[in-house]
Protein backbone atom coordinates (compact mmCIF):
# COMPACT_ATOMS: atom_id res chain seq x y z
CA UNK A 1 0.00 0.00 0.00
CA UNK A 2 1.34 3.42 -0.96
CA UNK A 3 2.05 6.08 1.64
CA UNK A 4 0.30 8.67 -0.58
CA UNK A 5 -2.84 7.05 -1.97
CA UNK A 6 -4.52 10.34 -2.93
CA UNK A 7 -1.55 11.53 -4.96
CA UNK A 8 -1.24 8.11 -6.57
CA UNK A 9 -4.92 8.18 -7.49
CA UNK A 10 -4.43 11.59 -9.15
CA UNK A 11 -1.51 10.31 -11.25
CA UNK A 12 -3.48 7.20 -12.21
CA UNK A 13 -6.47 9.36 -13.19
CA UNK A 14 -4.33 11.63 -15.38
CA UNK A 15 -2.87 8.59 -17.11
CA UNK A 16 -6.31 7.86 -18.55
CA UNK A 17 -5.86 10.78 -20.94
CA UNK A 18 -4.80 9.74 -24.46
CA UNK A 19 -1.05 9.95 -25.01
CA UNK A 20 -0.24 10.52 -21.32
CA UNK A 21 2.19 8.04 -19.80
CA UNK A 22 3.35 7.60 -16.22
CA UNK A 23 6.03 10.31 -16.40
CA UNK A 24 3.80 12.98 -17.93
CA UNK A 25 1.03 12.19 -15.47
CA UNK A 26 3.46 12.60 -12.60
CA UNK A 27 4.67 15.92 -14.01
CA UNK A 28 1.10 17.21 -14.47
CA UNK A 29 0.15 16.25 -10.92
CA UNK A 30 3.21 18.02 -9.47
CA UNK A 31 2.60 21.08 -11.64
CA UNK A 32 -1.03 21.41 -10.59
CA UNK A 33 -0.42 20.87 -6.89
CA UNK A 34 2.73 22.98 -6.71
CA UNK A 35 2.01 25.83 -9.12
CA UNK A 36 -1.63 25.97 -10.10
CA UNK A 37 -4.09 24.83 -7.47
CA UNK A 38 -6.62 27.29 -8.83
CA UNK A 39 -6.27 25.73 -12.29
CA UNK A 40 -6.64 22.30 -10.74
CA UNK A 41 -9.96 23.33 -9.17
CA UNK A 42 -11.14 24.74 -12.50
CA UNK A 43 -10.26 21.53 -14.33
CA UNK A 44 -12.05 19.49 -11.69
CA UNK A 45 -15.23 21.54 -11.83
CA UNK A 46 -15.22 21.83 -15.65
CA UNK A 47 -14.93 18.05 -15.91
CA UNK A 48 -17.66 17.52 -13.34
CA UNK A 49 -20.03 19.93 -15.13
CA UNK A 50 -19.28 18.54 -18.60
CA UNK A 51 -19.78 14.93 -17.60
CA UNK A 52 -23.06 15.85 -15.92
CA UNK A 53 -24.44 18.05 -18.74
CA UNK A 54 -22.92 17.23 -22.12
CA UNK A 55 -24.37 14.34 -24.09
CA UNK A 56 -24.98 13.38 -27.71
CA UNK A 57 -27.36 15.43 -29.89
CA UNK A 58 -30.46 13.33 -30.51
CA UNK A 59 -30.23 14.02 -34.24
CA UNK A 60 -26.57 14.29 -35.28
CA UNK A 61 -24.70 12.56 -32.46
CA UNK A 62 -22.34 15.49 -31.77
CA UNK A 63 -21.87 16.85 -28.26
CA UNK A 64 -24.42 19.28 -26.91
CA UNK A 65 -25.93 20.22 -23.58
CA UNK A 66 -29.35 20.58 -25.17
CA UNK A 67 -31.64 17.89 -26.54
CA UNK A 68 -30.80 19.01 -30.10
CA UNK A 69 -27.61 20.93 -31.03
CA UNK A 70 -27.65 24.46 -32.51
CA UNK A 71 -27.02 23.37 -36.13
CA UNK A 72 -29.73 20.68 -36.07
CA UNK A 73 -32.13 23.16 -34.49
CA UNK A 74 -31.40 25.90 -37.06
CA UNK A 75 -34.35 26.49 -39.41
CA UNK A 76 -32.05 27.84 -42.15
CA UNK A 77 -30.37 24.52 -42.95
CA UNK A 78 -31.17 22.33 -45.95
CA UNK A 79 -32.64 19.14 -44.49
CA UNK A 80 -32.21 17.30 -47.80
CA UNK A 81 -28.43 17.12 -47.36
CA UNK A 82 -26.75 15.09 -44.62
CA UNK A 83 -22.97 15.27 -44.38
CA UNK A 84 -21.20 12.54 -42.39
CA UNK A 85 -17.99 13.62 -40.63
CA UNK A 86 -15.70 11.91 -38.14
CA UNK A 87 -15.34 14.60 -35.49
CA UNK A 88 -16.75 17.94 -34.32
CA UNK A 89 -13.44 19.47 -35.52
CA UNK A 90 -14.09 18.19 -39.07
CA UNK A 91 -17.61 19.60 -38.86
CA UNK A 92 -16.16 22.98 -37.85
CA UNK A 93 -13.77 22.84 -40.83
CA UNK A 94 -16.71 22.33 -43.20
CA UNK A 95 -18.69 25.08 -41.49
CA UNK A 96 -15.78 27.52 -41.90
CA UNK A 97 -15.82 27.05 -45.69
CA UNK A 98 -19.26 28.68 -45.62
CA UNK A 99 -20.21 26.59 -48.67
CA UNK A 100 -22.34 23.92 -47.01
CA UNK A 101 -25.88 24.61 -45.82
CA UNK A 102 -27.07 21.08 -45.11
CA UNK A 103 -27.11 19.12 -41.87
CA UNK A 104 -24.55 16.76 -40.35
CA UNK A 105 -24.07 13.44 -38.67
CA UNK A 106 -20.95 13.23 -36.50
CA UNK A 107 -19.53 9.73 -36.06
CA UNK A 108 -17.26 10.68 -33.15
CA UNK A 109 -14.58 8.42 -34.59
CA UNK A 110 -14.02 6.06 -37.48
CA UNK A 111 -14.00 2.33 -37.96
CA UNK A 112 -10.87 0.72 -36.58
CA UNK A 113 -11.46 -3.03 -36.14
CA UNK A 114 -8.01 -3.57 -34.61
CA UNK A 115 -8.87 -1.15 -31.79
CA UNK A 116 -12.29 -2.72 -31.32
CA UNK A 117 -14.11 0.21 -32.96
CA UNK A 118 -16.88 -1.24 -35.08
CA UNK A 119 -20.08 0.18 -36.63
CA UNK A 120 -21.83 0.31 -33.24
CA UNK A 121 -19.09 2.51 -31.75
CA UNK A 122 -19.40 5.10 -34.53
CA UNK A 123 -23.18 5.31 -34.30
CA UNK A 124 -23.85 3.53 -37.61
CA UNK A 125 -27.29 2.44 -36.45
CA UNK A 126 -28.23 6.00 -35.43
CA UNK A 127 -26.94 7.26 -38.78
CA UNK A 128 -29.12 4.82 -40.73
CA UNK A 129 -32.15 5.81 -38.70
CA UNK A 130 -31.33 9.50 -39.09
CA UNK A 131 -30.82 9.25 -42.88
CA UNK A 132 -34.16 7.47 -43.26
CA UNK A 133 -36.20 10.38 -41.85
CA UNK A 134 -37.89 10.92 -45.21
CA UNK A 135 -36.34 14.37 -45.73
CA UNK A 136 -32.73 13.40 -46.49
CA UNK A 137 -32.13 13.04 -50.24
CA UNK A 138 -28.36 12.80 -50.29
CA UNK A 139 -25.81 11.57 -47.78
CA UNK A 140 -22.35 13.09 -48.30
CA UNK A 141 -19.55 10.99 -46.81
CA UNK A 142 -16.85 13.39 -45.62
CA UNK A 143 -14.75 10.98 -43.56
CA UNK A 144 -10.98 11.52 -43.75
CA UNK A 145 -8.87 10.31 -46.66
CA UNK A 146 -6.89 7.96 -44.44
CA UNK A 147 -7.14 4.15 -44.81
CA UNK A 148 -9.54 3.95 -41.88
CA UNK A 149 -11.59 6.91 -43.11
CA UNK A 150 -11.92 5.32 -46.55
CA UNK A 151 -12.91 1.98 -45.01
CA UNK A 152 -15.50 3.78 -42.87
CA UNK A 153 -16.92 5.53 -45.94
CA UNK A 154 -17.09 2.23 -47.81
CA UNK A 155 -18.96 0.37 -45.06
CA UNK A 156 -21.41 3.22 -44.44
CA UNK A 157 -21.96 3.71 -48.15
CA UNK A 158 -22.96 0.05 -48.59
CA UNK A 159 -25.39 0.21 -45.68
CA UNK A 160 -26.94 3.51 -46.80
CA UNK A 161 -27.29 2.43 -50.45
CA UNK A 162 -28.92 -0.82 -49.32
CA UNK A 163 -31.65 1.39 -47.87
CA UNK A 164 -32.13 3.17 -51.17
CA UNK A 165 -30.34 6.40 -50.21
CA UNK A 166 -28.25 8.47 -52.60
CA UNK A 167 -24.65 8.52 -51.34
CA UNK A 168 -21.79 10.77 -52.46
CA UNK A 169 -18.19 11.09 -51.31
CA UNK A 170 -16.10 14.27 -51.04
CA UNK A 171 -14.06 14.52 -54.24
CA UNK A 172 -10.36 13.81 -54.41
CA UNK A 173 -8.24 16.91 -54.17
CA UNK A 174 -8.17 16.50 -50.45
CA UNK A 175 -4.69 14.96 -50.05
CA UNK A 176 -4.60 11.20 -49.39
CA UNK A 177 -3.87 10.38 -45.78
CA UNK A 178 -5.25 13.67 -44.50
CA UNK A 179 -7.61 14.59 -41.71
CA UNK A 180 -10.22 17.09 -42.87
CA UNK A 181 -9.52 19.27 -39.86
CA UNK A 182 -6.05 20.15 -41.24
CA UNK A 183 -6.97 20.69 -44.89
CA UNK A 184 -7.26 24.26 -46.18
CA UNK A 185 -10.77 25.60 -46.57
CA UNK A 186 -10.66 26.23 -50.32
CA UNK A 187 -9.72 22.59 -50.94
CA UNK A 188 -12.59 21.35 -48.78
CA UNK A 189 -15.04 23.70 -50.50
CA UNK A 190 -13.94 22.37 -53.90
CA UNK A 191 -14.14 18.75 -52.75
CA UNK A 192 -17.67 19.48 -51.60
CA UNK A 193 -18.75 20.96 -54.92
CA UNK A 194 -17.07 18.15 -56.91
CA UNK A 195 -18.48 15.33 -54.79
CA UNK A 196 -19.57 12.20 -56.63
ZN1 LIG B 1 -27.22 17.94 -33.84
Boltz pocket constraint, residues with backbone or C-beta under 6 A from the ligand:
constraints:
  - pocket:
      binder: B
      contacts: [[A, 57], [A, 58], [A, 59], [A, 60], [A, 61], [A, 62], [A, 68], [A, 69], [A, 70], [A, 71], [A, 72], [A, 73], [A, 104]]
      max_distance: 6.0
